[in-house]
């Protein structure tokens, strides 16, 4: 909660004390080498006046590369939630504002910590670059820093989708992990300036219908996390040329279709092993691998850890 008071103080433009906060709901995930996050929802009082805010924290520890991390913090207010719903988490109230006695206005605080081991996946196979994002992702930037970010419409949309997501269990984990990758992309993009739609290198992306097809393809990949789709199958499902699909996906989401799909599979495997205590055999089969050895090799390549090691760490934690 200490990190929440920091971002809330920025939103209020004054110090915020813990005894001012009434926590309504909190969701956490803390898996070694992954994205660690805390999503907290506080009841907003009528006296609170605050501005939505976003902050990036970059922490580098020389000689301790595994201790490096990048953290994104957001504070969003004005959402109306109903505290009397029989679903996982509080959801948007469908009744007319003011007509539901269980409805409350909230301030939502997001803290997403991306560890160095997790960020390395975006640099594999690339030569050291000179772009600001490259120096941050591989922690070549010489010193720690904190930076306030503009809260762009794209980031707001992703944060709202995380709050309103309809899933639970494994599907919820797959969905949230994918959205966290988008939050990272948009935040780093904000550091080098907003990019206009007309600035896309692929001209066909200026067409909203084509952008929606690329987004649909991404969603289909997440829905088939254990049933790999070929690019040909994916292009047919979203009705777009294979070449356009590959080029458009890379430009919109900053990664290839294969790398995105593989990273989501491995992050889900990490969740199943550490949080759920699923066996290596079960996870391998669930994700569609033909053999345990193929899965173990892919997992270690992505995470730097053996799946059995993470499973044991999770069992000890439990």
C-alpha positions as CSV (number, residue, x, y, z in Angstrom):
1,X,0.0,0.0,0.0
2,X,3.0,2.3,0.4
3,X,3.5,2.5,-3.3
4,X,-0.2,3.3,-3.7
5,X,0.1,6.3,-1.4
6,X,3.0,7.6,-3.6
7,X,1.0,7.5,-6.9
8,X,-2.1,8.8,-5.1
9,X,-0.1,11.7,-3.7
10,X,0.8,12.6,-7.2
11,X,-2.8,12.4,-8.2
12,X,-3.9,14.6,-5.3
13,X,-0.9,16.9,-5.6
14,X,-0.5,16.5,-1.8
15,X,0.7,13.8,0.6
16,X,-1.9,11.1,1.2
17,X,-1.9,9.1,4.4
18,X,-2.8,5.4,4.7
19,X,-5.6,6.1,7.2
20,X,-7.4,8.2,4.5
21,X,-7.8,5.1,2.3
22,X,-10.6,2.6,2.4
23,X,-9.6,-0.5,0.4
24,X,-12.5,-2.1,-1.3
25,X,-10.7,-4.8,-3.3
26,X,-7.2,-5.8,-4.2
27,X,-5.8,-8.3,-6.7
28,X,-2.1,-9.4,-6.7
29,X,0.2,-11.6,-8.6
30,X,3.8,-12.2,-7.6
31,X,5.5,-14.8,-9.8
32,X,9.4,-14.7,-9.9
33,X,10.8,-13.4,-13.2
34,X,7.4,-12.4,-14.5
35,X,5.2,-9.2,-14.3
36,X,4.3,-8.7,-10.7
37,X,1.2,-6.6,-10.2
38,X,-1.1,-5.1,-7.6
39,X,-4.5,-3.7,-8.6
40,X,-6.2,-1.9,-5.7
41,X,-9.6,-0.3,-5.6
42,X,-10.3,2.4,-3.0
43,X,-13.7,4.0,-2.2
44,X,-13.7,7.6,-3.3
45,X,-15.1,10.1,-0.9
46,X,-16.9,13.3,-1.9
47,X,-14.1,15.5,-0.6
48,X,-11.4,13.9,-2.9
49,X,-10.2,16.1,-5.7
50,X,-7.6,14.4,-7.9
51,X,-6.1,14.1,-11.4
52,X,-5.6,10.8,-13.1
53,X,-1.9,10.2,-13.3
54,X,0.7,7.8,-14.7
55,X,4.3,7.2,-13.7
56,X,7.3,5.1,-14.9
57,X,10.0,4.0,-12.5
58,X,13.3,2.7,-13.8
59,X,15.5,0.9,-11.2
60,X,18.9,-0.3,-12.2
61,X,21.3,-2.0,-9.7
62,X,24.9,-2.3,-11.0
63,X,26.4,-5.7,-10.5
64,X,22.9,-7.1,-9.6
65,X,21.2,-7.5,-13.0
66,X,18.4,-9.7,-11.6
67,X,17.4,-6.9,-9.2
68,X,16.7,-4.5,-12.1
69,X,13.1,-3.7,-12.9
70,X,10.8,-1.3,-14.6
71,X,7.5,-0.3,-12.8
72,X,4.4,1.4,-14.2
73,X,1.9,3.0,-11.8
74,X,-1.5,4.4,-12.7
75,X,-4.2,6.2,-10.8
76,X,-7.7,6.3,-12.4
77,X,-10.8,7.8,-10.8
78,X,-14.5,8.2,-11.7
79,X,-15.5,4.6,-12.2
80,X,-18.8,3.5,-10.7
81,X,-18.8,-0.1,-9.3
82,X,-21.3,-2.2,-7.7
83,X,-20.2,-4.0,-4.5
84,X,-23.1,-6.5,-4.6
85,X,-22.4,-8.7,-7.6
86,X,-22.0,-12.5,-7.7
87,X,-19.0,-12.4,-10.0
88,X,-15.2,-12.4,-9.5
89,X,-14.4,-8.9,-8.4
90,X,-16.7,-5.8,-8.4
91,X,-18.1,-5.1,-11.9
92,X,-19.6,-2.1,-13.6
93,X,-23.1,-1.6,-12.3
94,X,-25.7,-1.8,-15.1
95,X,-28.4,0.2,-13.1
96,X,-29.1,3.8,-13.5
97,X,-26.6,5.9,-11.6
98,X,-27.9,6.8,-8.1
99,X,-30.5,4.0,-8.1
100,X,-28.3,1.3,-6.6
101,X,-27.5,1.5,-2.9
102,X,-24.5,-0.8,-3.4
103,X,-22.9,1.3,-6.1
104,X,-19.8,3.3,-5.2
105,X,-17.4,5.6,-6.9
106,X,-13.8,4.4,-6.8
107,X,-10.2,5.3,-7.3
108,X,-8.3,2.5,-9.0
109,X,-4.5,2.2,-8.6
110,X,-2.4,-0.1,-10.8
111,X,1.2,-1.1,-10.1
112,X,2.9,-3.3,-12.7
113,X,6.5,-4.4,-12.1
114,X,8.4,-5.8,-15.1
115,X,11.5,-7.7,-14.0
116,X,14.7,-7.7,-16.0
117,X,14.3,-11.4,-16.8
118,X,10.9,-10.9,-18.2
119,X,12.0,-7.9,-20.4
120,X,14.9,-9.8,-21.9
121,X,12.4,-11.7,-24.2
122,X,11.9,-8.5,-26.2
123,X,15.6,-8.1,-26.9
124,X,16.5,-11.7,-28.0
125,X,17.8,-12.0,-31.5
126,X,18.3,-8.2,-31.8
127,X,21.6,-6.2,-32.0
128,X,22.0,-3.6,-29.3
129,X,20.0,-0.6,-30.4
130,X,20.3,3.1,-29.8
131,X,16.6,3.8,-29.3
132,X,15.5,5.0,-25.8
133,X,13.3,2.0,-25.4
134,X,16.2,-0.4,-26.2
135,X,18.5,1.1,-23.5
136,X,15.7,0.9,-21.0
137,X,14.6,-2.7,-21.7
138,X,18.2,-4.0,-21.5
139,X,19.0,-1.7,-18.6
140,X,21.9,0.1,-20.3
141,X,20.5,3.4,-19.1
142,X,23.1,4.5,-16.5
143,X,20.9,5.5,-13.6
144,X,17.6,5.0,-11.9
145,X,14.9,7.5,-12.6
146,X,11.2,8.3,-12.2
147,X,9.1,9.9,-15.0
148,X,5.5,11.1,-15.2
149,X,3.8,9.9,-18.3
150,X,0.9,11.3,-20.2
151,X,-2.2,9.0,-19.7
152,X,-3.1,8.5,-23.4
153,X,-6.4,7.1,-24.6
154,X,-4.9,3.8,-25.6
155,X,-3.5,3.1,-22.1
156,X,-6.9,4.1,-20.5
157,X,-8.6,1.6,-22.8
158,X,-6.3,-1.2,-21.7
159,X,-6.6,-0.4,-18.0
160,X,-10.4,-0.3,-18.3
161,X,-10.4,-3.6,-20.1
162,X,-8.3,-5.1,-17.2
163,X,-10.9,-3.9,-14.6
164,X,-13.9,-5.1,-16.6
165,X,-12.5,-8.4,-17.9
166,X,-15.1,-11.1,-17.7
167,X,-12.8,-14.1,-17.1
168,X,-11.6,-16.0,-14.0
169,X,-8.9,-18.6,-13.3
170,X,-6.5,-19.4,-16.2
171,X,-8.4,-17.4,-18.8
172,X,-8.1,-14.3,-16.6
173,X,-4.4,-14.8,-16.3
174,X,-3.9,-15.2,-20.0
175,X,-6.0,-12.0,-20.7
176,X,-4.3,-9.8,-18.1
177,X,-0.8,-10.8,-19.1
178,X,-1.5,-9.9,-22.7
179,X,-2.9,-6.5,-21.6
180,X,0.2,-5.8,-19.5
181,X,2.3,-6.2,-22.6
182,X,0.2,-3.6,-24.3
183,X,0.5,-1.2,-21.3
184,X,4.3,-1.6,-21.6
185,X,4.3,-0.9,-25.3
186,X,2.1,2.3,-25.0
187,X,4.1,3.6,-22.1
188,X,7.4,3.3,-23.8
189,X,5.9,4.8,-26.9
190,X,4.8,7.8,-24.9
191,X,8.4,8.3,-23.8
192,X,9.5,9.0,-27.4
193,X,6.4,10.9,-28.4
194,X,2.9,10.0,-29.5
195,X,2.6,8.4,-32.9
196,X,-0.2,9.4,-35.1
197,X,-2.2,6.8,-37.1
198,X,-1.1,8.4,-40.3
199,X,2.5,7.7,-39.2
200,X,2.1,4.0,-39.6
201,X,4.6,2.6,-42.1
202,X,2.1,0.1,-43.4
203,X,-0.4,2.4,-45.2
204,X,-3.3,-0.1,-44.9
205,X,-3.2,0.4,-41.1
206,X,-4.7,3.9,-41.7
207,X,-7.9,2.0,-42.3
208,X,-9.7,1.4,-39.0
209,X,-11.3,-1.8,-40.3
210,X,-7.9,-3.3,-41.0
211,X,-6.6,-2.3,-37.6
212,X,-9.6,-4.1,-36.0
213,X,-8.8,-7.2,-38.0
214,X,-5.2,-7.2,-36.6
215,X,-6.6,-6.7,-33.1
216,X,-9.0,-9.6,-33.6
217,X,-6.2,-11.8,-34.7
218,X,-4.4,-11.0,-31.4
219,X,-7.5,-11.9,-29.4
220,X,-7.9,-15.2,-31.3
221,X,-4.3,-16.1,-30.4
222,X,-5.1,-15.6,-26.7
223,X,-8.3,-17.7,-27.0
224,X,-6.3,-20.6,-28.6
225,X,-3.3,-20.5,-26.2
226,X,-3.2,-24.4,-26.1
227,X,-4.2,-24.9,-29.7
228,X,-1.7,-23.2,-32.0
229,X,-3.1,-21.5,-35.1
230,X,-1.1,-21.3,-38.2
231,X,-0.8,-17.8,-39.8
232,X,-2.8,-19.1,-42.8
233,X,-5.6,-20.2,-40.4
234,X,-5.4,-16.9,-38.5
235,X,-5.5,-14.8,-41.7
236,X,-8.6,-16.7,-42.9
237,X,-10.4,-16.2,-39.6
238,X,-9.9,-12.5,-39.7
239,X,-10.2,-12.1,-43.5
240,X,-6.9,-10.4,-44.2
241,X,-4.0,-11.2,-46.4
242,X,-1.2,-13.2,-44.6
243,X,1.5,-10.7,-45.6
244,X,-0.7,-7.8,-44.3
245,X,-1.4,-9.7,-41.1
246,X,2.3,-10.3,-40.3
247,X,3.4,-6.7,-41.2
248,X,0.4,-5.1,-39.5
249,X,0.8,-7.2,-36.3
250,X,4.5,-6.3,-36.0
251,X,3.8,-2.6,-36.4
252,X,0.8,-2.4,-34.1
253,X,2.1,-4.6,-31.3
254,X,5.9,-4.3,-31.7
255,X,6.5,-8.1,-32.0
256,X,6.0,-10.9,-34.4
257,X,2.9,-13.1,-34.3
258,X,5.1,-16.1,-33.2
259,X,7.0,-14.2,-30.5
260,X,3.8,-12.8,-29.1
261,X,2.1,-16.2,-29.0
262,X,5.1,-17.9,-27.5
263,X,5.6,-15.3,-24.8
264,X,1.9,-15.6,-23.8
265,X,2.2,-19.4,-23.6
266,X,5.3,-19.2,-21.5
267,X,3.8,-16.6,-19.1
268,X,0.7,-18.7,-18.7
269,X,2.9,-21.8,-18.1
270,X,4.8,-19.8,-15.4
271,X,1.4,-18.9,-13.8
272,X,0.2,-22.6,-13.8
273,X,3.4,-23.9,-12.3
274,X,4.0,-21.3,-9.6
275,X,0.5,-20.2,-8.7
276,X,-1.5,-23.3,-9.3
277,X,1.1,-26.0,-8.6
278,X,0.3,-27.8,-11.9
279,X,2.7,-30.6,-12.9
280,X,5.2,-30.1,-15.7
281,X,3.5,-32.9,-17.6
282,X,0.0,-31.3,-17.3
283,X,1.2,-27.9,-18.3
284,X,3.1,-29.3,-21.3
285,X,-0.1,-31.1,-22.5
286,X,-2.3,-28.2,-21.8
287,X,-0.2,-25.9,-24.0
288,X,-0.2,-28.4,-26.8
289,X,3.4,-29.6,-26.7
290,X,4.2,-33.0,-28.2
291,X,6.8,-33.8,-25.5
292,X,7.8,-32.6,-22.1
293,X,11.4,-32.0,-23.3
294,X,10.2,-29.6,-26.0
295,X,8.2,-27.7,-23.5
296,X,11.0,-27.6,-20.9
297,X,13.5,-26.3,-23.6
298,X,11.1,-23.6,-24.7
299,X,10.3,-22.6,-21.1
300,X,13.9,-22.3,-20.1
301,X,14.7,-20.3,-23.2
302,X,12.0,-17.8,-22.4
303,X,12.3,-17.5,-18.6
304,X,15.8,-18.6,-17.9
305,X,14.4,-21.2,-15.4
306,X,13.6,-24.9,-15.6
307,X,9.9,-25.5,-15.2
308,X,10.5,-28.0,-12.3
309,X,12.5,-25.3,-10.4
310,X,9.6,-22.9,-10.6
311,X,7.1,-25.5,-9.6
312,X,9.2,-26.3,-6.5
313,X,9.5,-22.6,-5.7
314,X,5.7,-22.3,-5.9
315,X,5.1,-25.3,-3.6
316,X,7.5,-23.9,-1.0
317,X,5.8,-20.5,-1.2
318,X,2.4,-22.1,-0.6
